[in-house]
Amino acid sequence: MRRKLLVATTSEGKLKEIEHFFSTLHFLQLVSLRDLGKTIPEPEETGSTIEENAMLKARYYACESGLLTLADDTGLFIDALKGWPGVESARIATTNEERCQWLLERLKSIPKEKRTARFRGCAALFDPLQNTTFSATDELAGSIVGKSVTDSVQQSWGYNSLFYIPEV
């Protein structure tokens, strides 16, 4: 029997990415929030780090659903702004366009060479049967460009158009 894994996200793009990566794990049956047949309100993200928020969301949705649950949190940490917006990345405005405009306004007096930044993400898995949390965090270094750059690929993360990753 396959164990159900709740993917606790409302982002369709993120859900598709996770379904793709987990497609060969035949011992798991992926379940989305919309598959639950009930609405679970989003928890308040009260953590001071992305790790705390990812673990908070994984535990919350697991306790609400009774299922093994995967949740995440991400943030953009800009060195010249002392890590801002960081854990607040998704909350500084209501749309991706507004967030990018707000960010560029804060950076307008910062020289291009001082606009270094890191995109950090944490994925957390909570098992309500074992009362156990596992998590993994990683980051990608880059810099913030002076204006939004668009391409033909639909980007799901709000700051992609401003985040430049130098070729290695």
C-alpha positions, 0 to 999 in steps of 0.5 A: 500500500502506498503512503499518502504525502500531502504537498502543502502548497497553493502554487500550481507551478510548485505542485507540478514541479514536485509531482515531476520530481516524485513521479518515480517514487511509487511507494508514495501517493501525492495528495494536494490541498485541493484533493482533501475535500475540505478547506484548511485555512493557511497558517500564520507564518510566525517564524523568524526564519524560512526554516521555522516557517517551513516546519510550522507549515508542514506540522500544521497541515499534517495535524489538520489532515493526518497525512505525511506532509511536505511544505516549504518556505523561500526568501530573497536575502539582499546583502546591501539591505541586511538580508531584507526582504528575507523571510518577508519576501512574499509579504512586502506587496500583494502581487509579483509586479508590486514586490519587484517595484518595491524592491527596485525602489529600495535598491535605486541608490545601491551600485550594481556591484553591491546588489549581491543576493541569495535565494534561500529555500527550505523544504520540511517533511512532517510525519504525524505518525512518528511526530518527526520533522525532517528539513533541508535548506539550500541557497543560490547566490546571485545579484539583483539587476536594475530592471525586470528582465522577461523571457519566454518561460513562465516564471513561478517565483516572483523575483525571477525577473530581477535575480541574476545568476552568474554562469559558473 
